[in-house]
Each structure stands twice: as structure tokens, then as C-alpha cells.
Amino acid sequence: SGELSAPDTPEKVFTRTWFWTVHARVLEQLRLEAAASGKEDEFELLKGFLNDDTRHGDYEELSAKLHKTPKAIAVTVLRLRRQREKLWRTEIARTVADPAATSGEIAHLLAELGR
């Protein structure tokens, strides 16, 4: 198609930049928590699974490296995802006037990013 896409608005650029800033903070906090419990190497191997994009067999490949069963790896990833969500909520809650507005702000952010 010969149509040009509309350039991003300043608001979209700001939202995208803010999203990635919060995302980086959350990942760093997860890494620090893992390091504090002696599991930084494990976190580095598993952080790619935090985006909920897991294919069949992915955990089997890590099983020998982590000395865990695929099921144990799946549980660890689930816990990391839950902690990630908790940290996201904490980060977003710091930016809204009313903490009750946190869920709405997260929904707005994801809608703006088309996620």
C-alpha cells in the first residue's frame, strides 16, 4: 500500500517512553531481588519468559542448566510474572494521585500502546 502511516503524537511518544522506563525499573528490581537470594543467573536465563511468550519445549531446554524440572521452571516463571505485576502496580501507583486509579492507568497505558 502506498499510504503513509501517521506520525506518532507527542503523547504516544511520551507514553511509549514512560512504559519502557517503568519496564526497565521493574526488570532491575526483579534482578536485584533475584541477586539478593543468590538466583541472579537463574533470573537472567528466565527473564525472556516474562512476556508470556512461552513455546512448548522451552523449559526443557533450560532444565539441565538450572538443575530443575520443566514443571519447577514453569512455577518459577509464574512467580516471577506475579512479582512483575506487583512491581508494575507499585510503580504505576506512585504516578497517580489516587491509588485506586492504578488499574485504570494501567489499562489506559496498555490501550495507548496497543497491547
Beta strands, then each sheet from edge to edge (+ up, - down):
end
